[in-house]
Amino acid sequence: MIVASVSQVFAQGLPGDFAYLRDIDPTIIQDIRYAGSNNFMGRPLAGYGAAECVVKRQVGLALRAIQQELARQKLSLKMFDCYRPARASHDMVLWAQNGRETPAERRYNPGFGKQELFRLGYIAERSQHSNGAALDLTLVDLAADNSAAFDPAKAYADCTAPVSARAPEGSVDMGTGYDCSDTKAHTAARSITSAQRRWRDTLVNAMSKQGFVNYSKEWWHFSLPGAGGPAYDFPIPRRN
């Protein structure tokens, strides 16, 4: 593992050929969940010093091409997670093993306990996100009303519930919420509606045109083969 010190990161901006996605395409919407409390752990994860999508430059350029194509359909990409410091994955491991599980946490894995997330392949101890080539994202219909905001004090239904009952995400209805650890979130799940299937197909097709490959257990997770490399652990710094 390559471990970059904080001083190195701030002296060099970002290491290697990493870049802020905003500098490549500012029109791509960002909602970096692990930098805040709207996620399955209910707090910012280790290493997320800023709510910024950081990617390998090659990945960012491919995303820009996808965004330009989607704009013709009045759609936009929305990023949930991009580069992930290795320490954040370790943070997930500790969380899964802490022996506690709140109702808010259970919304993300309604069918089993969180200690099963790694065994079932929903969370990895070593993530492709840490080499800058993996992404979590969805689609936004720019013609729709996307104003509903997440309320941390509200008791939402679990991530498999109808879109009107689960936590709002300001995006199209993919059949489950983001980070939903359930068979309904499997990209090819049969338990979703035809409209939800069309949205998933739209996302997969748009990403595949630029070479991205979807992870079958998560409709939101894509990676770009050949764009990765060693894992990094530098914290995500604020963009100047």
C-alpha positions as CSV (number, residue, x, y, z in Angstrom):
1,M,0.0,0.0,0.0
2,I,1.2,3.5,-0.8
3,V,0.7,5.8,2.2
4,A,1.0,9.5,1.5
5,S,1.5,11.8,4.5
6,V,-0.7,14.8,5.0
7,S,2.2,17.2,4.4
8,Q,2.9,15.5,1.0
9,V,-0.7,15.8,-0.1
10,F,-1.0,19.4,0.8
11,A,2.4,20.3,-0.7
12,Q,1.6,18.6,-4.0
13,G,-2.2,19.2,-4.2
14,L,-3.0,15.6,-5.0
15,P,-0.6,12.7,-5.5
16,G,0.0,10.8,-8.7
17,D,-2.4,11.6,-11.4
18,F,-5.4,12.2,-9.1
19,A,-7.6,15.2,-9.8
20,Y,-10.7,16.8,-8.4
21,L,-13.6,16.0,-10.6
22,R,-14.9,19.5,-10.2
23,D,-11.8,20.7,-12.1
24,I,-12.5,18.3,-15.0
25,D,-16.3,18.7,-15.2
26,P,-18.1,21.1,-12.7
27,T,-21.5,20.1,-14.1
28,I,-21.4,16.7,-12.5
29,I,-23.4,16.7,-9.3
30,Q,-21.7,15.6,-6.1
31,D,-23.2,14.2,-2.9
32,I,-20.2,12.6,-1.2
33,R,-21.9,10.6,1.4
34,Y,-19.0,9.5,3.5
35,A,-17.9,13.1,4.2
36,G,-21.1,13.6,6.3
37,S,-23.7,11.8,8.4
38,N,-26.0,10.6,5.6
39,N,-24.6,7.2,5.3
40,F,-24.8,3.7,6.8
41,M,-22.4,4.6,9.6
42,G,-24.2,7.9,10.5
43,R,-21.0,9.9,10.6
44,P,-18.0,11.1,8.5
45,L,-15.6,8.2,7.7
46,A,-11.9,8.5,8.4
47,G,-9.9,10.3,5.8
48,Y,-12.9,12.3,4.3
49,G,-11.6,15.8,5.0
50,A,-13.8,17.3,2.3
51,A,-16.9,16.4,0.4
52,E,-15.0,16.2,-2.9
53,C,-14.9,13.6,-5.6
54,V,-11.3,12.8,-6.3
55,V,-10.5,10.4,-9.2
56,K,-7.7,9.4,-11.5
57,R,-7.6,11.9,-14.3
58,Q,-8.4,9.2,-16.9
59,V,-11.5,8.3,-15.0
60,G,-12.5,12.0,-14.7
61,L,-12.2,12.5,-18.5
62,A,-14.4,9.4,-19.1
63,L,-17.0,10.8,-16.7
64,R,-17.0,14.1,-18.6
65,A,-17.7,12.3,-21.9
66,I,-20.6,10.4,-20.2
67,Q,-22.0,13.6,-18.7
68,Q,-21.9,15.3,-22.1
69,E,-23.9,12.5,-23.6
70,L,-26.4,12.4,-20.8
71,A,-26.9,16.2,-21.0
72,R,-28.6,15.7,-24.3
73,Q,-31.3,13.7,-22.4
74,K,-31.6,16.3,-19.7
75,L,-29.8,13.9,-17.3
76,S,-26.8,14.3,-15.1
77,L,-24.5,12.0,-13.2
78,K,-24.5,12.3,-9.4
79,M,-21.4,11.1,-7.5
80,F,-21.8,9.4,-4.1
81,D,-18.2,8.2,-3.6
82,C,-15.0,8.3,-5.6
83,Y,-11.5,7.9,-4.3
84,R,-11.7,6.4,-0.8
85,P,-8.7,6.5,1.6
86,A,-7.7,3.0,2.7
87,R,-8.2,4.2,6.3
88,A,-11.9,4.6,5.5
89,S,-12.3,0.9,4.6
90,H,-10.6,0.1,7.9
91,D,-13.1,2.4,9.6
92,M,-15.9,0.3,8.1
93,V,-14.3,-2.9,9.4
94,L,-14.2,-1.6,12.9
95,W,-17.8,-0.3,12.7
96,A,-19.0,-3.7,11.5
97,Q,-17.4,-5.4,14.4
98,N,-18.4,-3.1,17.2
99,G,-21.4,-5.2,18.3
100,R,-23.9,-2.3,18.1
101,E,-26.5,-1.6,15.4
102,T,-29.0,1.3,15.5
103,P,-32.3,1.4,13.7
104,A,-30.9,4.1,11.4
105,E,-28.0,1.9,10.5
106,R,-30.2,-1.1,9.9
107,R,-32.1,0.8,7.2
108,Y,-29.2,0.0,4.9
109,N,-29.2,-3.8,5.6
110,P,-32.7,-4.8,6.6
111,G,-32.3,-8.5,5.9
112,F,-29.3,-9.3,8.1
113,G,-26.9,-8.0,10.7
114,K,-24.0,-5.6,9.7
115,Q,-21.4,-8.2,10.8
116,E,-22.4,-10.1,7.7
117,L,-21.7,-7.3,5.2
118,F,-18.1,-8.4,4.4
119,R,-18.9,-12.1,4.1
120,L,-21.8,-11.4,1.7
121,G,-19.7,-9.1,-0.5
122,Y,-21.3,-5.8,0.2
123,I,-18.3,-4.2,1.8
124,A,-14.6,-5.0,1.0
125,E,-11.7,-4.7,3.5
126,R,-9.6,-3.6,0.5
127,S,-11.6,-1.5,-1.9
128,Q,-10.9,-0.6,-5.5
129,H,-12.1,2.9,-4.5
130,S,-8.7,3.4,-2.9
131,N,-6.8,3.3,-6.2
132,G,-9.0,6.0,-7.7
133,A,-10.6,3.9,-10.4
134,A,-13.9,2.9,-8.7
135,L,-17.0,5.0,-8.3
136,D,-20.5,5.0,-6.7
137,L,-23.0,7.1,-8.7
138,T,-26.5,7.5,-9.9
139,L,-28.6,9.6,-12.3
140,V,-30.5,12.8,-11.8
141,D,-33.4,13.8,-14.0
142,L,-32.8,17.5,-14.4
143,A,-36.4,18.2,-15.4
144,A,-37.7,16.7,-12.1
145,D,-38.2,18.2,-8.7
146,N,-35.1,17.1,-6.8
147,S,-35.5,19.5,-3.8
148,A,-36.3,17.0,-1.1
149,A,-33.6,17.0,1.5
150,F,-32.4,14.3,3.9
151,D,-33.5,15.0,7.5
152,P,-31.3,13.2,10.0
153,A,-34.0,13.4,12.7
154,K,-36.6,11.6,10.6
155,A,-37.3,7.8,10.8
156,Y,-37.3,6.8,7.2
157,A,-38.3,3.3,5.9
158,D,-35.5,1.0,4.9
159,C,-33.6,1.2,1.7
160,T,-35.8,-1.3,-0.1
161,A,-39.0,0.6,0.5
162,P,-40.9,2.6,-2.1
163,V,-39.1,5.9,-3.0
164,S,-41.7,8.0,-1.2
165,A,-41.0,6.2,2.1
166,R,-37.2,5.9,2.1
167,A,-34.6,8.7,2.6
168,P,-34.6,11.2,-0.3
169,E,-31.6,11.2,-2.6
170,G,-32.5,13.8,-5.2
171,S,-32.1,11.4,-8.0
172,V,-34.1,9.0,-10.2
173,D,-35.8,5.9,-8.6
174,M,-33.4,3.0,-9.0
175,G,-35.5,0.7,-6.9
176,T,-33.4,1.0,-3.7
177,G,-31.5,3.7,-2.0
178,Y,-27.7,4.0,-2.3
179,D,-25.6,1.6,-0.3
180,C,-28.5,-0.7,0.2
181,S,-27.2,-4.1,1.1
182,D,-30.0,-6.3,-0.2
183,T,-30.7,-8.5,-3.2
184,K,-33.0,-5.9,-4.5
185,A,-30.0,-3.6,-5.1
186,H,-28.3,-6.3,-7.3
187,T,-28.2,-4.7,-10.7
188,A,-30.1,-7.4,-12.4
189,A,-32.7,-7.9,-9.6
190,R,-36.1,-9.0,-10.8
191,S,-38.0,-7.5,-7.8
192,I,-38.0,-4.0,-9.3
193,T,-40.4,-2.2,-11.6
194,S,-40.0,-1.8,-15.3
195,A,-39.4,1.9,-14.8
196,Q,-36.6,1.2,-12.3
197,R,-35.1,-1.3,-14.6
198,R,-35.0,1.3,-17.4
199,W,-33.1,3.7,-15.2
200,R,-30.6,1.0,-14.2
201,D,-30.1,0.1,-17.8
202,T,-29.7,3.7,-18.8
203,L,-26.9,4.1,-16.2
204,V,-25.2,0.9,-17.1
205,N,-25.3,1.6,-20.8
206,A,-24.0,5.1,-20.4
207,M,-21.1,4.0,-18.3
208,S,-20.2,1.0,-20.4
209,K,-19.8,3.2,-23.5
210,Q,-16.7,4.6,-21.8
211,G,-15.4,1.2,-20.6
212,F,-16.8,1.1,-17.1
213,V,-17.8,-2.2,-15.6
214,N,-20.7,-2.5,-13.1
215,Y,-20.4,-4.6,-9.8
216,S,-23.4,-7.0,-10.0
217,K,-24.4,-6.7,-6.3
218,E,-24.6,-2.8,-6.4
219,W,-26.3,-0.9,-9.2
220,W,-24.4,2.2,-8.3
221,H,-20.8,0.8,-8.3
222,F,-18.6,1.0,-11.4
223,S,-14.9,0.6,-12.1
224,L,-12.7,1.4,-15.0
225,P,-10.3,-1.5,-15.8
226,G,-6.7,-0.5,-16.3
227,A,-7.1,2.9,-14.6
228,G,-6.2,1.8,-11.1
229,G,-3.0,0.8,-9.5
230,P,-1.8,0.6,-5.9
231,A,-4.1,1.6,-3.1
232,Y,-3.6,5.0,-1.5
233,D,-4.4,6.3,1.9
234,F,-4.0,10.1,1.6
235,P,-6.9,12.0,3.2
236,I,-9.2,14.0,0.9
237,P,-8.2,17.6,1.2
238,R,-10.3,20.6,0.6
239,R,-10.1,22.0,-2.9
240,N,-8.6,25.5,-3.0
